Amino acid sequence: MVNPTVARLTVRGLLGRRRGVLLLVVPVVLLAISLIARGSGQDRHDLAATILGQLALGTLVPILGLVVGTGAIATEIDDGSIVYLLAKPLPRWQIITTKLAVAVATTWAFAALPTLLAGLIIYGTQDGLAVGYAVGALASGAVYSAVFLLLGVVTRHAVVAGLGYALIWESLVGNYVEGARTLSIQQWGLSVARAVAGEGVISADVALGTAVPLLVLVALGATVLASVKLAGFTLVAED
């Protein structure tokens, strides 16, 4: 499922100087905001719901998922270096699954882990709130990585398309149009977070029985489609 050479090259590309700095800045900002919020006199639960639900799951996770998911392959396609990788005797699906594994691990490290730390800073270990949001970030982060990796394969405007989805569909339409929330990765993550945390601690608009199958279906579907598209890219390159 994972090729060590492809994984090593992907990690090197993702954690390069510019992208590595960006990956560090976003979680540092989240933790700084959490420390400031902890010192305020506002209700801790409301602060946690706002910072972890809206800022972390609603902004941090999709943005990092976009940076990592597209960066895992889109750059190689844009500069043509992907041709050298495709020339190797590797199944195309293995290239995708390897890059996805690296993307998911990176998103978890720079998004889910900071979400857990931010929750502990603001709310401590009470009611499993911090763990709930962290698990929700794990679930949604994996799906974001798969979807944005797919965008990196199918379009040269993956970042623009990903921002359009994250900002327009999830942040705008998903927050104000009730029916659209069923098709929101953020809401699926919140549903998982609600199931993990104590009863009534986290609110979500999508039932767990709907969220989990959609999380699995979208992640698998994006991975399969990316593999198919990459195989097609190989044929075009050879022609």
Protein Blocks (a to p, Z undefined) as FASTA:
>chain_A
ZZfklmmmmmmmmmmmklmmmmmmmmmmmmmmmmmmmmpmbdfklmmmmmmmmmmmmmmm
mmmmmmmmmmmmmmmmmnopmmmmmmpccdfklmmmmmmmmmmmmmmmmmmmmmmmmmmm
mnomghhlmmmmmmmmmmmmmmmmmmmmmmmmmpcklmmmmmmmmmmmmmmmmmmmmklm
mmcfklmmmmmmmmmmcehkaccfbdfklmmmmmmmmmmmmmmmmmmmmmmmmmmmmZZ
